[in-house]
Amino acid sequence: MLRFKSITLAAAGLGLAAAGLLTGAGTAAAGGNGQQVTVSTRWSDQIRICGRNQADEQSCTGWIASPNPWTPLPGWWWKGELVIQGYQQDTGDYRVGYCDVPTSQADNWTKCNLYGTL
């Protein structure tokens, strides 16, 4: 009987843990609680973004190659002011730009045009 209770409690605990994973922060709905961003750069070979995510937590990406005029970051949902760092490999220099991302809008992409800065 004691073994049956242990198995039942363990199964219940696993069920609750799985439910927590399914109902966690998740992704933002289109236009709802944060936006994905695409960043325009000219000078930077790599960029890194830091700011508040859809769960209102401070978060940063790793360094991302920015070889094109526009670098999209799918899967990252942001809101509020972002700090976008740029790195130039030839010189070893860093630059910083900023982008304001609305919490909600009709589209789920915000363009951060930092072409003159990064």
N, CA, C and O atoms as a Tinker XYZ file with bonds, in Angstrom:
   472  protein
     1  N      0.820000   -1.190000    0.000000    73     2
     2  CA     0.000000    0.000000    0.000000    64     1     3
     3  C      0.864000    1.255000    0.000000    63     2     4     5
     4  O      0.558000    2.210000   -0.714000    81     3
     5  N      1.954000    1.271000    0.798000    73     3     6
     6  CA     2.830000    2.423000    0.863000    64     5     7
     7  C      3.493000    2.678000   -0.485000    63     6     8     9
     8  O      3.649000    3.829000   -0.894000    81     7
     9  N      3.875000    1.630000   -1.164000    73     7    10
    10  CA     4.504000    1.773000   -2.479000    64     9    11
    11  C      3.511000    2.378000   -3.478000    63    10    12    13
    12  O      3.900000    3.223000   -4.285000    81    11
    13  N      2.241000    1.967000   -3.442000    73    11    14
    14  CA     1.210000    2.505000   -4.333000    64    13    15
    15  C      1.041000    4.004000   -4.103000    63    14    16    17
    16  O      0.904000    4.763000   -5.063000    81    15
    17  N      1.050000    4.446000   -2.823000    73    15    18
    18  CA     0.925000    5.881000   -2.519000    64    17    19
    19  C      2.109000    6.659000   -3.090000    63    18    20    21
    20  O      1.926000    7.744000   -3.642000    81    19
    21  N      3.310000    6.121000   -2.962000    73    19    22
    22  CA     4.505000    6.800000   -3.475000    64    21    23
    23  C      4.431000    6.968000   -4.986000    63    22    24    25
    24  O      4.764000    8.027000   -5.519000    81    23
    25  N      3.995000    5.925000   -5.667000    73    23    26
    26  CA     3.868000    5.981000   -7.125000    64    25    27
    27  C      2.796000    6.988000   -7.515000    63    26    28    29
    28  O      2.974000    7.757000   -8.460000    81    27
    29  N      1.676000    6.983000   -6.783000    73    27    30
    30  CA     0.575000    7.908000   -7.072000    64    29    31
    31  C      1.022000    9.345000   -6.851000    63    30    32    33
    32  O      0.739000   10.213000   -7.677000    81    31
    33  N      1.723000    9.610000   -5.737000    73    31    34
    34  CA     2.203000   10.972000   -5.465000    64    33    35
    35  C      3.237000   11.414000   -6.498000    63    34    36    37
    36  O      3.227000   12.567000   -6.929000    81    35
    37  N      4.126000   10.511000   -6.896000    73    35    38
    38  CA     5.124000   10.848000   -7.918000    64    37    39
    39  C      4.450000   11.176000   -9.243000    63    38    40    41
    40  O      4.838000   12.133000   -9.913000    81    39
    41  N      3.451000   10.397000   -9.628000    73    39    42
    42  CA     2.730000   10.651000  -10.874000    64    41    43
    43  C      1.996000   11.987000  -10.811000    63    42    44    45
    44  O      1.975000   12.737000  -11.787000    81    43
    45  N      1.395000   12.282000   -9.661000    73    43    46
    46  CA     0.689000   13.563000   -9.496000    64    45    47
    47  C      1.671000   14.719000   -9.599000    63    46    48    49
    48  O      1.376000   15.736000  -10.226000    81    47
    49  N      2.849000   14.563000   -8.978000    73    47    50
    50  CA     3.877000   15.611000   -9.050000    64    49    51
    51  C      4.349000   15.845000  -10.466000    63    50    52    53
    52  O      4.536000   16.991000  -10.874000    81    51
    53  N      4.545000   14.776000  -11.227000    73    51    54
    54  CA     4.944000   14.911000  -12.629000    64    53    55
    55  C      3.863000   15.599000  -13.445000    63    54    56    57
    56  O      4.160000   16.415000  -14.318000    81    55
    57  N      2.606000   15.268000  -13.161000    73    55    58
    58  CA     1.487000   15.901000  -13.863000    64    57    59
    59  C      1.444000   17.396000  -13.608000    63    58    60    61
    60  O      1.230000   18.175000  -14.537000    81    59
    61  N      1.645000   17.812000  -12.356000    73    59    62
    62  CA     1.652000   19.238000  -12.024000    64    61    63
    63  C      2.831000   19.946000  -12.674000    63    62    64    65
    64  O      2.687000   21.064000  -13.167000    81    63
    65  N      3.991000   19.308000  -12.679000    73    63    66
    66  CA     5.160000   19.911000  -13.321000    64    65    67
    67  C      4.921000   20.095000  -14.810000    63    66    68    69
    68  O      5.263000   21.140000  -15.364000    81    67
    69  N      4.343000   19.103000  -15.463000    73    67    70
    70  CA     4.053000   19.207000  -16.898000    64    69    71
    71  C      3.035000   20.308000  -17.159000    63    70    72    73
    72  O      3.165000   21.050000  -18.132000    81    71
    73  N      2.032000   20.423000  -16.313000    73    71    74
    74  CA     1.032000   21.494000  -16.482000    64    73    75
    75  C      1.671000   22.851000  -16.332000    63    74    76    77
    76  O      1.308000   23.783000  -17.049000    81    75
    77  N      2.624000   22.991000  -15.409000    73    75    78
    78  CA     3.333000   24.257000  -15.238000    64    77    79
    79  C      4.129000   24.625000  -16.466000    63    78    80    81
    80  O      4.185000   25.796000  -16.839000    81    79
    81  N      4.746000   23.646000  -17.101000    73    79    82
    82  CA     5.505000   23.916000  -18.327000    64    81    83
    83  C      4.581000   24.350000  -19.454000    63    82    84    85
    84  O      4.931000   25.228000  -20.243000    81    83
    85  N      3.420000   23.750000  -19.534000    73    83    86
    86  CA     2.490000   24.078000  -20.605000    64    85    87
    87  C      1.843000   25.439000  -20.430000    63    86    88    89
    88  O      1.479000   26.079000  -21.417000    81    87
    89  N      1.693000   25.895000  -19.194000    73    87    90
    90  CA     1.034000   27.171000  -18.958000    64    89    91
    91  C      2.010000   28.261000  -18.556000    63    90    92    93
    92  O      1.591000   29.287000  -18.019000    81    91
    93  N      3.303000   28.069000  -18.801000    73    91    94
    94  CA     4.325000   29.043000  -18.446000    64    93    95
    95  C      4.219000   30.299000  -19.287000    63    94    96    97
    96  O      3.187000   30.549000  -19.909000    81    95
    97  N      5.293000   31.099000  -19.311000    73    95    98
    98  CA     5.282000   32.388000  -19.998000    64    97    99
    99  C      4.949000   32.241000  -21.479000    63    98   100   101
   100  O      4.190000   33.045000  -22.020000    81    99
   101  N      5.500000   31.231000  -22.140000    73    99   102
   102  CA     5.173000   30.994000  -23.549000    64   101   103
   103  C      5.553000   32.148000  -24.449000    63   102   104   105
   104  O      6.319000   33.027000  -24.053000    81   103
   105  N      5.030000   32.150000  -25.641000    73   103   106
   106  CA     5.307000   33.229000  -26.573000    64   105   107
   107  C      4.172000   34.232000  -26.543000    63   106   108   109
   108  O      3.068000   33.937000  -26.087000    81   107
   109  N      4.463000   35.410000  -27.032000    73   107   110
   110  CA     3.432000   36.442000  -27.115000    64   109   111
   111  C      2.582000   36.182000  -28.352000    63   110   112   113
   112  O      3.074000   35.685000  -29.365000    81   111
   113  N      1.323000   36.518000  -28.258000    73   111   114
   114  CA     0.444000   36.400000  -29.425000    64   113   115
   115  C      0.749000   37.546000  -30.378000    63   114   116   117
   116  O      1.300000   38.568000  -29.968000    81   115
   117  N      0.402000   37.384000  -31.614000    73   115   118
   118  CA     0.658000   38.418000  -32.617000    64   117   119
   119  C      0.113000   39.753000  -32.144000    63   118   120   121
   120  O     -1.087000   39.904000  -31.912000    81   119
   121  N      1.012000   40.720000  -32.006000    73   119   122
   122  CA     0.619000   42.058000  -31.624000    64   121   123
   123  C      0.227000   42.212000  -30.170000    63   122   124   125
   124  O     -0.144000   43.315000  -29.769000    81   123
   125  N      0.289000   41.157000  -29.348000    73   123   126
   126  CA    -0.257000   41.193000  -28.001000    64   125   127
   127  C      0.650000   41.686000  -26.896000    63   126   128   129
   128  O      0.503000   42.829000  -26.464000    81   127
   129  N      1.569000   40.890000  -26.425000    73   127   130
   130  CA     2.369000   41.220000  -25.247000    64   129   131
   131  C      3.850000   41.237000  -25.595000    63   130   132   133
   132  O      4.632000   40.464000  -25.042000    81   131
   133  N      4.228000   42.101000  -26.495000    73   131   134
   134  CA     5.604000   42.196000  -26.940000    64   133   135
   135  C      5.707000   41.915000  -28.425000    63   134   136   137
   136  O      4.772000   41.406000  -29.043000    81   135
   137  N      6.846000   42.251000  -28.985000    73   135   138
   138  CA     7.051000   42.126000  -30.431000    64   137   139
   139  C      8.389000   41.462000  -30.720000    63   138   140   141
   140  O      9.314000   41.522000  -29.910000    81   139
   141  N      8.478000   40.834000  -31.871000    73   139   142
   142  CA     9.759000   40.385000  -32.382000    64   141   143
   143  C     10.390000   41.591000  -33.090000    63   142   144   145
   144  O      9.678000   42.490000  -33.538000    81   143
   145  N     11.709000   41.608000  -33.188000    73   143   146
   146  CA    12.346000   42.752000  -33.822000    64   145   147
   147  C     13.229000   42.318000  -34.978000    63   146   148   149
   148  O     13.728000   41.194000  -35.028000    81   147
   149  N     13.403000   43.249000  -35.903000    73   147   150
   150  CA    14.398000   43.120000  -36.954000    64   149   151
   151  C     15.242000   44.390000  -36.879000    63   150   152   153
   152  O     14.701000   45.489000  -36.753000    81   151
   153  N     16.558000   44.244000  -36.956000    73   151   154
   154  CA    17.469000   45.354000  -36.718000    64   153   155
   155  C     18.242000   45.680000  -37.993000    63   154   156   157
   156  O     18.817000   44.801000  -38.636000    81   155
   157  N     18.239000   46.959000  -38.337000    73   155   158
   158  CA    18.989000   47.432000  -39.496000    64   157   159
   159  C     20.345000   47.949000  -39.020000    63   158   160   161
   160  O     20.426000   48.820000  -38.154000    81   159
   161  N     21.412000   47.389000  -39.607000    73   159   162
   162  CA    22.773000   47.818000  -39.255000    64   161   163
   163  C     23.588000   48.037000  -40.531000    63   162   164   165
   164  O     23.257000   47.507000  -41.591000    81   163
   165  N     24.640000   48.813000  -40.414000    73   163   166
   166  CA    25.564000   49.023000  -41.527000    64   165   167
   167  C     26.982000   48.724000  -41.077000    63   166   168   169
   168  O     27.742000   48.094000  -41.813000    81   167
   169  N     27.344000   49.156000  -39.906000    73   167   170
   170  CA    28.700000   49.097000  -39.395000    64   169   171
   171  C     29.007000   47.779000  -38.686000    63   170   172   173
   172  O     30.134000   47.291000  -38.763000    81   171
   173  N     28.029000   47.196000  -38.001000    73   171   174
   174  CA    28.242000   46.036000  -37.123000    64   173   175
   175  C     28.293000   44.714000  -37.884000    63   174   176   177
   176  O     27.535000   44.485000  -38.826000    81   175
   177  N     29.204000   43.859000  -37.447000    73   175   178
   178  CA    29.249000   42.477000  -37.934000    64   177   179
   179  C     28.378000   41.572000  -37.067000    63   178   180   181
   180  O     27.866000   40.553000  -37.530000    81   179
   181  N     28.220000   41.961000  -35.805000    73   179   182
   182  CA    27.419000   41.199000  -34.858000    64   181   183
   183  C     26.632000   42.167000  -33.985000    63   182   184   185
   184  O     27.062000   43.292000  -33.731000    81   183
   185  N     25.464000   41.704000  -33.531000    73   183   186
   186  CA    24.655000   42.499000  -32.613000    64   185   187
   187  C     24.224000   41.643000  -31.431000    63   186   188   189
   188  O     24.185000   40.415000  -31.506000    81   187
   189  N     23.906000   42.323000  -30.348000    73   187   190
   190  CA    23.375000   41.673000  -29.144000    64   189   191
   191  C     22.296000   42.587000  -28.593000    63   190   192   193
   192  O     22.494000   43.798000  -28.499000    81   191
   193  N     21.150000   42.015000  -28.226000    73   191   194
   194  CA    20.020000   42.801000  -27.747000    64   193   195
   195  C     19.732000   42.457000  -26.292000    63   194   196   197
   196  O     19.722000   41.288000  -25.904000    81   195
   197  N     19.496000   43.503000  -25.488000    73   195   198
   198  CA    19.103000   43.336000  -24.092000    64   197   199
   199  C     17.874000   44.194000  -23.827000    63   198   200   201
   200  O     17.774000   45.319000  -24.316000    81   199
   201  N     16.940000   43.656000  -23.051000    73   199   202
   202  CA    15.732000   44.388000  -22.701000    64   201   203
   203  C     14.755000   43.491000  -21.977000    63   202   204   205
   204  O     15.123000   42.425000  -21.483000    81   203
   205  N     13.505000   43.925000  -21.914000    73   203   206
   206  CA    12.458000   43.181000  -21.220000    64   205   207
   207  C     11.721000   42.279000  -22.207000    63   206   208   209
   208  O     11.354000   42.704000  -23.303000    81   207
   209  N     11.511000   41.034000  -21.800000    73   207   210
   210  CA    10.811000   40.090000  -22.679000    64   209   211
   211  C      9.310000   40.075000  -22.377000    63   210   212   213
   212  O      8.831000   40.867000  -21.566000    81   211
   213  N      8.572000   39.176000  -23.029000    73   211   214
   214  CA     7.119000   39.112000  -22.875000    64   213   215
   215  C      6.691000   38.760000  -21.460000    63   214   216   217
   216  O      5.558000   39.048000  -21.075000    81   215
   217  N      7.564000   38.148000  -20.682000    73   215   218
   218  CA     7.268000   37.809000  -19.290000    64   217   219
   219  C      7.714000   38.927000  -18.347000    63   218   220   221
   220  O      7.697000   38.758000  -17.128000    81   219
   221  N      8.110000   40.061000  -18.909000    73   219   222
   222  CA     8.570000   41.239000  -18.169000    64   221   223
   223  C      9.838000   40.953000  -17.375000    63   222   224   225
   224  O     10.039000   41.496000  -16.289000    81   223
   225  N     10.692000   40.093000  -17.928000    73   223   226
   226  CA    11.978000   39.754000  -17.315000    64   225   227
   227  C     13.101000   40.348000  -18.153000    63   226   228   229
   228  O     12.997000   40.424000  -19.377000    81   227
   229  N     14.167000   40.768000  -17.494000    73   227   230
   230  CA    15.345000   41.274000  -18.203000    64   229   231
   231  C     16.016000   40.097000  -18.910000    63   230   232   233
   232  O     16.212000   39.041000  -18.307000    81   231
   233  N     16.366000   40.273000  -20.180000    73   231   234
   234  CA    16.944000   39.184000  -20.960000    64   233   235
   235  C     17.903000   39.752000  -22.004000    63   234   236   237
   236  O     17.769000   40.905000  -22.412000    81   235
   237  N     18.861000   38.950000  -22.429000    73   235   238
   238  CA    19.802000   39.326000  -23.489000    64   237   239
   239  C     19.988000   38.148000  -24.440000    63   238   240   241
   240  O     19.976000   36.989000  -24.026000    81   239
   241  N     20.158000   38.464000  -25.712000    73   239   242
   242  CA    20.519000   37.438000  -26.682000    64   241   243
   243  C     22.022000   37.216000  -26.580000    63   242   244   245
   244  O     22.724000   37.969000  -25.906000    81   243
   245  N     22.504000   36.194000  -27.241000    73   243   246
   246  CA    23.942000   36.075000  -27.444000    64   245   247
   247  C     24.313000   36.975000  -28.623000    63   246   248   249
   248  O     23.462000   37.698000  -29.140000    81   247
   249  N     25.547000   36.936000  -29.040000    73   247   250
   250  CA    25.961000   37.713000  -30.214000    64   249   251
   251  C     25.443000   37.029000  -31.466000    63   250   252   253
   252  O     25.597000   35.820000  -31.638000    81   251
   253  N     24.824000   37.816000  -32.341000    73   251   254
   254  CA    24.183000   37.312000  -33.548000    64   253   255
   255  C     24.823000   37.985000  -34.755000    63   254   256   257
   256  O     24.976000   39.206000  -34.777000    81   255
   257  N     25.200000   37.191000  -35.762000    73   255   258
   258  CA    25.781000   37.755000  -36.985000    64   257   259
   259  C     24.759000   38.667000  -37.657000    63   258   260   261
   260  O     23.585000   38.317000  -37.779000    81   259
   261  N     25.217000   39.832000  -38.087000    73   259   262
   262  CA    24.325000   40.784000  -38.772000    64   261   263
   263  C     24.903000   41.126000  -40.149000    63   262   264   265
   264  O     25.285000   42.266000  -40.413000    81   263
   265  N     24.956000   40.118000  -41.011000    73   263   266
   266  CA    25.586000   40.329000  -42.318000    64   265   267
   267  C     24.694000   41.047000  -43.324000    63   266   268   269
   268  O     25.179000   41.495000  -44.363000    81   267
   269  N     23.405000   41.164000  -43.038000    73   267   270
   270  CA    22.462000   41.759000  -43.989000    64   269   271
   271  C     22.016000   43.120000  -43.488000    63   270   272   273
   272  O     22.177000   43.429000  -42.307000    81   271
   273  N     21.453000   43.943000  -44.378000    73   271   274
   274  CA    20.938000   45.247000  -43.924000    64   273   275
   275  C     19.878000   45.104000  -42.821000    63   274   276   277
   276  O     19.789000   45.966000  -41.946000    81   275
   277  N     19.082000   44.043000  -42.846000    73   275   278
   278  CA    18.090000   43.789000  -41.796000    64   277   279
   279  C     18.329000   42.402000  -41.213000    63   278   280   281
   280  O     18.389000   41.414000  -41.945000    81   279
   281  N     18.464000   42.335000  -39.898000    73   279   282
   282  CA    18.678000   41.069000  -39.204000    64   281   283
   283  C     17.452000   40.778000  -38.326000    63   282   284   285
   284  O     17.277000   41.414000  -37.286000    81   283
   285  N     16.601000   39.820000  -38.735000    73   283   286
   286  CA    15.434000   39.480000  -37.909000    64   285   287
   287  C     15.835000   38.562000  -36.754000    63   286   288   289
   288  O     16.763000   37.762000  -36.874000    81   287
   289  N     15.131000   38.690000  -35.649000    73   287   290
   290  CA    15.356000   37.827000  -34.486000    64   289   291
   291  C     14.062000   37.102000  -34.134000    63   290   292   293
   292  O     13.408000   37.459000  -33.155000    81   291
   293  N     13.677000   36.087000  -34.916000    73   291   294
   294  CA    12.447000   35.362000  -34.618000    64   293   295
   295  C     12.582000   34.586000  -33.309000    63   294   296   297
   296  O     13.662000   34.106000  -32.962000    81   295
   297  N     11.471000   34.475000  -32.596000    73   295   298
   298  CA    11.453000   33.707000  -31.361000    64   297   299
   299  C     11.807000   34.506000  -30.118000    63   298   300   301
   300  O     11.633000   34.012000  -29.004000    81   299
   301  N     12.296000   35.722000  -30.280000    73   299   302
   302  CA    12.576000   36.603000  -29.149000    64   301   303
   303  C     11.480000   37.660000  -29.131000    63   302   304   305
   304  O     11.286000   38.353000  -30.130000    81   303
   305  N     10.760000   37.802000  -28.023000    73   303   306
   306  CA     9.661000   38.761000  -27.897000    64   305   307
   307  C     10.057000   39.828000  -26.893000    63   306   308   309
   308  O     10.420000   39.519000  -25.758000    81   307
   309  N      9.986000   41.086000  -27.314000    73   307   310
   310  CA    10.465000   42.219000  -26.532000    64   309   311
   311  C      9.373000   43.253000  -26.330000    63   310   312   313
   312  O      8.386000   43.289000  -27.065000    81   311
   313  N      9.567000   44.102000  -25.312000    73   311   314
   314  CA     8.707000   45.268000  -25.116000    64   313   315
   315  C      9.492000   46.318000  -24.339000    63   314   316   317
   316  O     10.343000   45.992000  -23.511000    81   315
   317  N      9.193000   47.581000  -24.622000    73   315   318
   318  CA     9.901000   48.669000  -23.957000    64   317   319
   319  C     11.198000   49.009000  -24.676000    63   318   320   321
   320  O     11.381000   48.683000  -25.849000    81   319
   321  N     12.095000   49.670000  -23.950000    73   319   322
   322  CA    13.358000   50.101000  -24.561000    64   321   323
   323  C     14.365000   48.957000  -24.618000    63   322   324   325
   324  O     14.622000   48.286000  -23.619000    81   323
   325  N     14.925000   48.752000  -25.793000    73   323   326
   326  CA    15.976000   47.759000  -25.984000    64   325   327
   327  C     17.317000   48.467000  -26.103000    63   326   328   329
   328  O     17.414000   49.557000  -26.667000    81   327
   329  N     18.337000   47.835000  -25.569000    73   327   330
   330  CA    19.713000   48.280000  -25.777000    64   329   331
   331  C     20.310000   47.304000  -26.774000    63   330   332   333
   332  O     20.355000   46.099000  -26.525000    81   331
   333  N     20.767000   47.826000  -27.903000    73   331   334
   334  CA    21.321000   46.973000  -28.951000    64   333   335
   335  C     22.789000   47.323000  -29.114000    63   334   336   337
   336  O     23.140000   48.448000  -29.470000    81   335
   337  N     23.637000   46.346000  -28.850000    73   335   338
   338  CA    25.077000   46.540000  -28.964000    64   337   339
   339  C     25.525000   46.031000  -30.325000    63   338   340   341
   340  O     25.031000   45.015000  -30.815000    81   339
   341  N     26.458000   46.740000  -30.925000    73   339   342
   342  CA    27.041000   46.321000  -32.191000    64   341   343
   343  C     28.538000   46.127000  -32.031000    63   342   344   345
   344  O     29.192000   46.864000  -31.293000    81   343
   345  N     29.073000   45.141000  -32.717000    73   343   346
   346  CA    30.507000   44.844000  -32.666000    64   345   347
   347  C     31.041000   44.792000  -34.088000    63   346   348   349
   348  O     30.424000   44.199000  -34.973000    81   347
   349  N     32.198000   45.420000  -34.298000    73   347   350
   350  CA    32.842000   45.434000  -35.614000    64   349   351
   351  C     34.153000   44.672000  -35.509000    63   350   352   353
   352  O     35.073000   45.106000  -34.817000    81   351
   353  N     34.241000   43.532000  -36.196000    73   351   354
   354  CA    35.398000   42.642000  -36.063000    64   353   355
   355  C     36.700000   43.259000  -36.531000    63   354   356   357
   356  O     37.733000   43.048000  -35.896000    81   355
   357  N     36.689000   44.017000  -37.626000    73   355   358
   358  CA    37.937000   44.578000  -38.166000    64   357   359
   359  C     38.623000   45.526000  -37.183000    63   358   360   361
   360  O     39.850000   45.545000  -37.086000    81   359
   361  N     37.834000   46.306000  -36.464000    73   359   362
   362  CA    38.410000   47.296000  -35.546000    64   361   363
   363  C     38.357000   46.854000  -34.086000    63   362   364   365
   364  O     39.091000   47.388000  -33.255000    81   363
   365  N     37.497000   45.885000  -33.764000    73   363   366
   366  CA    37.321000   45.459000  -32.380000    64   365   367
   367  C     36.516000   46.459000  -31.560000    63   366   368   369
   368  O     36.523000   46.401000  -30.330000    81   367
   369  N     35.822000   47.375000  -32.230000    73   367   370
   370  CA    35.044000   48.411000  -31.546000    64   369   371
   371  C     33.602000   47.975000  -31.310000    63   370   372   373
   372  O     33.051000   47.147000  -32.035000    81   371
   373  N     33.011000   48.564000  -30.270000    73   371   374
   374  CA    31.607000   48.343000  -29.928000    64   373   375
   375  C     30.861000   49.667000  -30.039000    63   374   376   377
   376  O     31.430000   50.731000  -29.794000    81   375
   377  N     29.601000   49.598000  -30.405000    73   375   378
   378  CA    28.710000   50.751000  -30.403000    64   377   379
   379  C     27.384000   50.332000  -29.759000    63   378   380   381
   380  O     27.086000   49.143000  -29.641000    81   379
   381  N     26.606000   51.320000  -29.349000    73   379   382
   382  CA    25.331000   51.044000  -28.694000    64   381   383
   383  C     24.230000   51.872000  -29.347000    63   382   384   385
   384  O     24.413000   53.052000  -29.644000    81   383
   385  N     23.087000   51.235000  -29.563000    73   383   386
   386  CA    21.899000   51.920000  -30.066000    64   385   387
   387  C     20.697000   51.518000  -29.231000    63   386   388   389
   388  O     20.757000   50.583000  -28.432000    81   387
   389  N     19.603000   52.242000  -29.431000    73   387   390
   390  CA    18.389000   51.999000  -28.649000    64   389   391
   391  C     17.185000   51.885000  -29.571000    63   390   392   393
   392  O     17.151000   52.483000  -30.646000    81   391
   393  N     16.199000   51.111000  -29.136000    73   391   394
   394  CA    14.977000   50.940000  -29.913000    64   393   395
   395  C     13.807000   50.776000  -28.952000    63   394   396   397
   396  O     13.879000   49.982000  -28.014000    81   395
   397  N     12.730000   51.524000  -29.181000    73   395   398
   398  CA    11.520000   51.390000  -28.372000    64   397   399
   399  C     10.558000   50.425000  -29.052000    63   398   400   401
   400  O     10.207000   50.598000  -30.220000    81   399
   401  N     10.139000   49.415000  -28.313000    73   399   402
   402  CA     9.239000   48.394000  -28.846000    64   401   403
   403  C      7.907000   48.486000  -28.100000    63   402   404   405
   404  O      7.874000   48.349000  -26.877000    81   403
   405  N      6.806000   48.718000  -28.829000    73   403   406
   406  CA     5.505000   48.805000  -28.156000    64   405   407
   407  C      5.074000   47.445000  -27.605000    63   406   408   409
   408  O      5.427000   46.401000  -28.153000    81   407
   409  N      4.314000   47.474000  -26.527000    73   407   410
   410  CA     3.798000   46.238000  -25.951000    64   409   411
   411  C      2.811000   45.577000  -26.903000    63   410   412   413
   412  O      2.781000   44.353000  -27.030000    81   411
   413  N      2.000000   46.401000  -27.573000    73   411   414
   414  CA     1.044000   45.841000  -28.521000    64   413   415
   415  C      0.955000   46.726000  -29.760000    63   414   416   417
   416  O      1.148000   47.941000  -29.697000    81   415
   417  N      0.664000   46.094000  -30.865000    73   415   418
   418  CA     0.469000   46.755000  -32.157000    64   417   419
   419  C     -0.192000   45.753000  -33.094000    63   418   420   421
   420  O     -0.351000   44.586000  -32.738000    81   419
   421  N     -0.576000   46.193000  -34.279000    73   419   422
   422  CA    -1.277000   45.313000  -35.220000    64   421   423
   423  C     -0.383000   44.181000  -35.732000    63   422   424   425
   424  O     -0.869000   43.072000  -35.956000    81   423
   425  N      0.893000   44.435000  -35.916000    73   423   426
   426  CA     1.843000   43.462000  -36.448000    64   425   427
   427  C      2.660000   42.901000  -35.284000    63   426   428   429
   428  O      2.695000   43.516000  -34.218000    81   427
   429  N      3.318000   41.752000  -35.456000    73   427   430
   430  CA     4.174000   41.260000  -34.383000    64   429   431
   431  C      5.657000   41.474000  -34.674000    63   430   432   433
   432  O      6.491000   40.787000  -34.083000    81   431
   433  N      6.013000   42.397000  -35.559000    73   431   434
   434  CA     7.398000   42.746000  -35.834000    64   433   435
   435  C      7.590000   44.251000  -35.694000    63   434   436   437
   436  O      6.781000   45.034000  -36.191000    81   435
   437  N      8.647000   44.646000  -35.025000    73   435   438
   438  CA     9.040000   46.048000  -34.919000    64   437   439
   439  C     10.385000   46.202000  -35.602000    63   438   440   441
   440  O     11.297000   45.404000  -35.386000    81   439
   441  N     10.505000   47.237000  -36.432000    73   439   442
   442  CA    11.771000   47.536000  -37.107000    64   441   443
   443  C     12.592000   48.491000  -36.246000    63   442   444   445
   444  O     12.143000   49.586000  -35.907000    81   443
   445  N     13.791000   48.061000  -35.905000    73   443   446
   446  CA    14.739000   48.906000  -35.171000    64   445   447
   447  C     15.772000   49.377000  -36.184000    63   446   448   449
   448  O     16.725000   48.660000  -36.491000    81   447
   449  N     15.580000   50.576000  -36.695000    73   447   450
   450  CA    16.444000   51.107000  -37.746000    64   449   451
   451  C     17.636000   51.816000  -37.109000    63   450   452   453
   452  O     17.541000   52.978000  -36.715000    81   451
   453  N     18.759000   51.105000  -37.011000    73   451   454
   454  CA    19.974000   51.643000  -36.433000    64   453   455
   455  C     21.081000   51.739000  -37.479000    63   454   456   457
   456  O     22.267000   51.669000  -37.157000    81   455
   457  N     20.674000   51.901000  -38.730000    73   455   458
   458  CA    21.620000   51.921000  -39.850000    64   457   459
   459  C     22.667000   53.027000  -39.687000    63   458   460   461
   460  O     23.828000   52.817000  -40.036000    81   459
   461  N     22.296000   54.178000  -39.174000    73   459   462
   462  CA    23.245000   55.271000  -38.985000    64   461   463
   463  C     24.086000   55.148000  -37.730000    63   462   464   465
   464  O     25.078000   55.861000  -37.575000    81   463
   465  N     23.698000   54.243000  -36.824000    73   463   466
   466  CA    24.388000   54.086000  -35.535000    64   465   467
   467  C     25.222000   52.810000  -35.487000    63   466   468   469
   468  O     26.394000   52.835000  -35.111000    81   467
   469  N     24.610000   51.706000  -35.871000    73   467   470
   470  CA    25.293000   50.410000  -35.792000    64   469   471
   471  C     25.586000   49.908000  -37.192000    63   470   472
   472  O     26.159000   48.830000  -37.354000    81   471
